[in-house]
Amino acid sequence: MAARPDLLDGRAAALAAEADHDPRYDSDGFLIEDSGADGDQFDRQERAALRRVAGLSTELQDVTEVEYRQLRLERVVLAGVWGDGTALDAENSLRELSALAETAGSTVLAGVLQRRQKPDPGTWMGSGKAQELRDIVIAEGADTVVADAELTPSQRRGLEDVVKVKVIDRTALILDIFAQHAKSKEGKAQVELAQLQYLLPRLRGWGESMSRQAGGQAAGGQGMGSRGPGETKIELDRRRINTRISKLKHELTGMKTMRDTKRHSRRANSVPSVAIAGYTNAGKSSILNRLTGAGVLVQNQLFATLDPTVRRAETADGRHYTLADTVGFVRELPHQLVEAFRSTLEEVADSDLLLHVVDGSHPDPESQISAVREVLADVGAHDVKEVIVVNKADVADPEVLDRLLRGEKHAIAVSARTGSGFAELLELIAAELPRPQIRIEVLLPYDRGDLLSSLHEEGEVLDTEHTAEGTHVHAKVTPTLQAELAAYVL
C-alpha cells in the first residue's frame, strides 16, 4: 500500500493556478468573464458566498457516538482497495474520489491503494494495512478517512476501531454532496429519503445508554417495574426513521403527479422533448445554457446540478421543443439515490431524443459512457434515441476525440466554452426530432389566422395558396392538430 500525495495537486491546485495567472478567474477560482453563453450565474455567487474558515474544526473524540451527525469532512485521507481492472483504473477511481471529497468541502491530504483479491469482511483493508493507514492518518494530521467503496456497517466499525478517526464511505460522501446542493423542495426531499434509507441499516449502539426496556425505579438499578418489554433506543430510532421515510415517499408521490401533469400537457400539445444526460461535470448545464441561454448554475464541480431545468427551444425551421437538464451520474451511483431520483430521471425515459454528454478531456471517457448507460437502463431509458455529444473538444486529446467519434454510431464533438460544433449540433437535433406524419389538405378562412399560425408552429407546411374563399394549405400535422382542423378539411 503506497501513499499518493500527488492527489494534493488536484482540482484545488488547478483552480488556484488559474486564479493566479488568468484574469478571468477570481480568488476562489471561479470564472468571472461574462462570455454570454451561460447567462446570469446568481446561483453560483450564492453558493460561493459561504466559505469554510480554517482552524475552527472540532476533533472527534468518541467515534462510537450513537447520534447521527452531519459529516464533518475537513482533512481527509483517501483509501481504495483494488481487486479488478488495471492500476490505472484504480488510480482514476481514487482521483474521482478526491474530486468528490473536495466538492464536499474537504482538503485531501493523501491517497492510498491496496491490491487485494476481495475486501476483508472485518476491516475492509485487512488489519495490517489498516494499521498502516492509521500511521498515515497520524502523520498527515487527518480527521477523516474516505473509503472508495460502499462499506458494510461492520466493516466501517472495524476500520474505525483501528484508525481511530471517522470513516466515511463513497456512498455517504455522495449523499453529503447532494444534501449540500439540493435547493428545490423536491430535491431536498429526494436527498433526505436517500440519506435515511442509507442510515437505517447502519444504526448502531451498545451499553446501558441504549436500554429503554425498564422504567421507573428499575431504571435506577432497582427491580420494581422491570416486568414487561419496552422499546430500546435503537428500535425507537428505527421506527422514527421508517415513519419519516413513509412520509417522504408520500410527499414525493404528490410531486411526481405534478411533474407528470406538466409532461403530459407537453405531450398533448405534441411538443417534442430533448433530455441532456451524462456523467457529472461533463458540461451538461453549459450545453443547455449555450443552446437556450437558460442561465442555470455552471461550476467546475461534481454534482453542481441536482434540480432538473426544462427550457423551451426552437429549430431553425420554427418547430418548438423542450430541453431538459438532469442530474449527473457517477460510477457506482448509490442505489438509494437512483430510487429517490427516479421520478426526476423519468424525464429522460419519456424524452424523444437523448443528448448523452461526455467529457472528452477525461482520461477514460468510455468508462463514463458505460456508467451512464447502466443508470439509464435502470430507469427504463435504454430505448430512447441517443446522440453522444463529446464536450470540451477544445482541450481534449485529438486521438481520444477520433476514437470516440468512430466508436459511437451517432456522435458529435462540441465545446461549450468556445461554441464550436453547436451549429452542427442544432442541425442534428432538428433532424432527429420526430416530425408530424399525418397529411391533410385544409381551406382556412381568413379570420382563422390562429389555425394557420398553429400549422406553421406545430406542423410542417408543404404548400400554401391564397384563394377567394381562404387559405388553401397542404401540410403534415399531429393527431391533436388534425382534430382542431377537422372542420376545414377538404
Residue pairs with C-beta under 8 A, 6 or more apart in sequence:
1 112
1 113
1 114
1 125
1 129
1 132
1 133
2 112
2 113
3 110
3 111
3 112
3 136
4 78
4 91
4 94
4 110
4 111
4 112
4 113
5 109
5 110
5 111
7 78
7 94
7 95
7 98
7 108
7 110
7 111
8 108
8 109
8 110
10 95
10 98
10 99
10 102
10 108
11 98
11 99
11 102
11 300
12 29
12 102
12 107
15 25
15 28
15 29
15 300
16 29
18 24
18 25
18 29
19 25
19 26
19 27
19 28
19 29
24 31
24 32
24 33
25 31
25 32
26 32
28 48
28 51
29 300
30 44
30 48
30 299
35 417
37 286
37 289
37 290
37 416
37 417
37 419
38 285
38 286
38 289
38 290
38 295
38 298
39 289
39 293
39 294
39 295
39 296
40 295
41 295
41 297
41 298
43 183
43 296
43 297
44 297
44 298
44 299
47 181
47 297
47 299
52 74
52 105
57 72
57 74
57 75
57 143
58 72
59 143
60 72
60 143
60 165
60 166
63 160
63 164
63 165
63 166
64 206
66 204
66 205
66 209
66 210
66 233
68 199
70 176
71 104
71 168
71 172
71 173
71 176
72 143
72 144
72 166
73 101
73 104
73 105
73 106
73 144
73 146
73 168
73 173
73 176
74 105
74 106
74 107
74 143
74 144
75 106
75 107
75 109
75 140
75 141
75 142
75 143
75 144
76 101
76 106
76 107
76 108
76 109
76 142
76 143
76 144
76 145
76 146
76 168
77 108
77 109
77 110
77 111
77 112
77 133
77 136
77 137
77 140
77 142
77 144
77 145
77 146
78 94
78 97
78 98
78 101
78 108
78 110
78 111
78 112
78 145
78 146
78 148
79 111
79 112
79 113
79 114
79 125
79 133
79 145
79 146
79 147
79 148
80 90
80 93
80 94
80 97
80 111
80 112
80 113
80 114
80 147
80 148
80 149
81 113
81 114
81 116
81 119
81 124
81 125
81 148
81 149
82 89
82 90
82 113
82 114
82 115
82 116
83 115
83 116
83 117
83 118
83 119
87 113
88 363
88 364
89 364
89 367
90 113
91 113
92 363
92 364
92 367
93 148
93 331
94 111
94 113
94 148
96 330
96 331
97 111
97 146
97 148
97 170
97 173
98 108
98 111
99 281
99 302
100 170
100 173
100 174
100 177
100 302
100 330
101 108
101 146
101 173
102 108
103 177
103 301
103 302
103 303
104 173
104 176
104 177
104 180
105 180
106 144
106 146
109 140
109 141
109 142
110 136
110 140
110 142
112 132
112 133
112 136
114 125
114 126
114 129
116 125
116 126
119 125
119 149
119 155
120 126
120 127
120 155
121 152
121 154
121 155
122 154
122 155
122 158
123 130
123 155
123 158
123 159
123 161
123 162
124 130
124 147
124 149
124 151
124 155
124 156
124 158
124 159
125 133
125 159
127 162
130 158
130 159
130 162
130 163
131 162
133 145
133 162
133 163
134 162
134 163
134 164
136 142
137 145
137 163
137 164
137 165
142 165
143 165
143 166
144 165
144 166
144 167
144 168
145 159
145 163
145 165
145 166
145 167
145 168
146 167
146 168
146 169
146 170
146 173
147 156
147 159
147 167
147 168
147 169
147 170
148 170
149 169
149 170
150 169
150 170
150 171
150 332
150 334
151 159
151 167
151 169
153 201
153 202
153 204
156 167
156 169
156 202
157 204
159 167
160 166
160 167
168 176
170 332
171 198
171 334
171 336
172 198
174 303
174 330
174 333
174 334
174 337
175 191
175 194
175 195
175 198
175 334
175 336
175 337
177 302
177 303
178 191
178 194
178 303
178 306
178 337
179 191
179 192
179 195
181 303
181 304
181 305
181 306
182 188
182 190
182 191
182 306
182 307
183 306
183 307
184 307
185 255
186 252
186 255
186 307
186 344
187 306
187 307
189 248
189 251
189 252
189 255
190 252
190 337
190 340
190 341
190 344
191 306
191 340
192 244
192 248
193 245
193 248
193 249
193 252
193 336
193 340
194 334
194 336
194 337
194 339
194 340
194 341
195 336
196 241
196 244
196 245
196 248
197 245
197 336
197 339
197 340
198 334
198 336
199 241
200 238
200 241
200 242
200 245
203 234
203 237
203 238
203 241
204 234
205 233
205 234
209 233
210 232
210 233
210 234
211 232
211 233
212 230
212 231
212 232
212 233
212 235
212 236
213 229
213 230
213 231
213 232
214 225
214 226
214 230
215 225
215 230
216 224
216 225
217 223
217 224
217 225
218 224
218 225
218 226
219 225
231 239
252 340
252 343
255 343
256 343
259 343
259 344
259 347
263 273
263 347
263 350
266 273
266 322
268 480
269 458
269 480
270 436
270 458
270 478
270 479
270 480
270 481
271 320
271 321
271 322
272 319
272 321
272 322
272 352
272 353
272 433
272 434
273 321
273 322
273 324
273 347
273 350
273 351
273 352
273 353
274 313
274 321
274 322
274 323
274 324
274 351
274 352
274 353
274 354
274 355
274 429
274 433
275 323
275 324
275 326
275 347
275 348
275 351
275 353
275 354
275 355
275 384
276 284
276 287
276 288
276 323
276 324
276 325
276 326
276 355
276 357
277 284
277 326
277 329
277 348
277 354
277 355
277 356
277 357
277 372
277 376
277 381
278 284
278 328
278 329
278 355
278 356
278 357
278 358
278 359
278 368
278 372
278 389
279 328
279 329
279 330
279 357
279 358
279 359
279 362
279 368
279 369
279 371
279 372
280 302
280 303
280 328
280 329
280 330
281 300
281 301
281 302
281 304
281 328
281 359
282 328
282 357
282 358
282 359
282 368
282 391
283 357
283 359
283 391
283 392
283 416
284 305
284 325
284 326
284 328
284 357
285 296
285 297
285 298
285 304
285 305
285 309
285 325
286 298
286 391
286 416
286 417
287 355
287 357
287 389
287 391
287 414
287 416
288 294
288 296
288 309
288 311
288 323
288 325
289 295
289 296
289 298
289 416
290 416
290 419
290 422
291 313
291 323
291 422
291 425
291 426
292 311
292 312
292 313
292 323
294 309
294 311
294 325
296 305
296 309
296 325
297 304
297 305
298 304
302 328
302 330
303 327
303 328
303 330
305 325
305 326
305 327
305 328
306 327
308 324
308 325
308 326
308 327
308 344
308 347
309 324
309 325
310 322
310 323
310 324
310 325
310 347
311 322
311 323
311 324
311 325
312 320
312 321
312 322
312 323
313 320
313 321
313 322
313 323
314 320
314 321
315 321
315 426
315 429
315 430
315 433
316 426
316 427
316 430
317 430
318 456
318 457
319 430
319 433
319 457
319 458
319 460
320 457
320 458
321 352
321 429
321 433
324 347
324 348
324 351
326 344
326 345
326 347
326 348
327 341
327 344
327 345
329 371
329 372
329 375
330 371
331 367
331 368
331 371
332 371
333 371
333 375
338 345
338 375
338 378
338 379
342 379
345 375
345 379
345 381
346 379
346 380
348 354
348 376
348 379
348 381
348 384
349 379
349 380
349 381
349 384
351 381
351 384
352 384
352 385
352 433
352 434
353 384
353 385
353 387
353 429
353 432
353 433
354 376
354 381
354 384
354 385
354 386
354 387
355 387
355 389
355 429
356 369
356 372
356 386
356 387
356 388
356 389
357 389
357 391
358 365
358 368
358 369
358 388
358 389
358 390
358 391
358 404
359 365
359 368
359 391
359 392
360 390
360 391
360 392
360 393
360 395
360 396
360 397
360 400
360 401
360 404
360 413
361 392
361 395
361 396
361 397
362 368
365 390
365 400
365 404
366 404
366 407
369 388
369 408
373 382
376 382
376 384
385 432
386 410
387 410
387 411
387 412
387 428
387 429
387 432
388 404
388 408
388 410
388 411
388 412
389 411
389 412
389 414
389 425
390 396
390 401
390 404
390 405
390 411
390 412
390 413
390 414
391 414
391 415
391 416
392 415
392 416
392 417
393 401
393 413
393 414
393 415
393 420
393 421
394 415
394 417
394 418
394 420
396 413
401 413
404 411
404 413
405 411
405 412
405 413
412 421
412 424
412 425
412 428
413 421
414 420
414 421
414 422
414 424
414 425
415 421
435 460
435 476
436 458
436 459
436 460
436 475
436 476
436 477
436 478
436 481
437 476
438 476
438 477
438 478
438 479
438 482
439 462
439 474
439 475
439 476
440 474
440 475
440 476
440 477
440 482
440 485
440 489
441 472
441 473
441 474
441 489
441 490
442 472
442 473
442 475
442 485
442 488
442 489
442 490
443 467
443 469
443 470
443 471
443 472
443 473
443 488
443 490
444 451
444 452
444 470
444 471
444 473
444 485
444 488
445 469
445 470
445 488
446 470
446 471
448 470
448 488
451 484
451 485
451 488
452 471
452 473
454 481
454 484
455 461
455 473
455 475
455 477
455 481
455 485
458 477
458 478
458 480
458 481
459 475
459 476
459 477
459 478
459 481
460 475
460 476
460 477
461 473
461 474
461 475
462 474
462 475
462 476
463 473
463 474
464 471
464 472
464 473
464 474
465 471
465 472
465 473
466 472
472 490
477 485
